[in-house]
């Protein structure tokens, strides 16, 4: 019954949505509104006004900088909420539920997989750094590099940090928390620098060298902070 | 019929969206509901990025010798923001599911209804 009702609802919604999308401009045509309004201005003046060859980075870090600041704040807030939800005091084990001892039932790690993961890790980290540092002129950017770096760290944690909860605490907790907050902190600090030097919040310096330095700083802060937040989410969920 | 062929990209996004919505509505397992939500989000991102593409276009990278037509950069930036928010939502939902499992011993909605 539930499935039937859901299918009826989905058929109705699908008919409405398809009727709506077929009236949109054909995808790929250059005279549709998505290409003619602000995007045309970005492509025309993006190199001078946006300050980056990669227009997506220019939109993220310059045209819509406040939006991106909110974005790094959102992901940091999500980490805080996840840590709060998984670590608040409560009944840790409910009596009567099945209680499998994960440590004894785990399959041992294959030495081949473990070796390949550790062999690949430095190359993945280098690639992540390249994506972050070159994000203003090549495809890439802070978030993308941060995801690559975070995925590499999670992969490593899957194979090296699973026997004992304490042996993957490489960083002291104070430093770890600062790195997790690196995204909002670096972005906020550089935004305030823009206010001091050119009078506008989140504005970039006019000098090309300093503009590039500020952009690289923003990308590194977003990337490393984002990677730390991803690893923090993974660990909070694994230990919870 | 012709319009269905030219807009097949959009219709595919609608189809993926409906698959996700069906999972969200019908499945009783909370984890599967989150998976359905993720499928819906993916469909929305695919739809927005498709709207920004150009036929025979190139990525919006302005170099010394870059020639258009460029894909529209704005949808890409918006979707990047959307993906980050989607990751945050998924992580928070998973943490709440961990909490529910710890407190009530189940992640199935029809079993959770019986918990006092």
Interface residues (C-beta under 8 A of the other chain):
Chain A: X2 X3 X6 X7 X9 X10 X13 X14 X17 X18 X21 X22 X24 X26 X27 X28 X29 X30 X32 X34 X35 X38 X39 X42 X43 X46 X47 X53 X54 X55 X56 X58 X59 X60 X64 X67 X68 X71 X74 X75 X77 X78 X79 X81 X82 X85 X86 X90 X91 X92 X94 X96 X97 X137 X138 X139 X141 X143 X230 X233 X236 X237 X240
Chain B: X3 X4 X6 X7 X9 X10 X11 X13 X14 X15 X17 X18 X21 X22 X25 X26 X50 X51 X52 X53 X54 X55 X57 X59 X60 X61 X62 X63 X68 X69 X70 X72 X73 X74 X75 X76 X77 X80 X81 X83 X84 X85 X87 X88 X89 X91 X92 X94 X95 X96 X98 X99 X102 X103 X104 X105
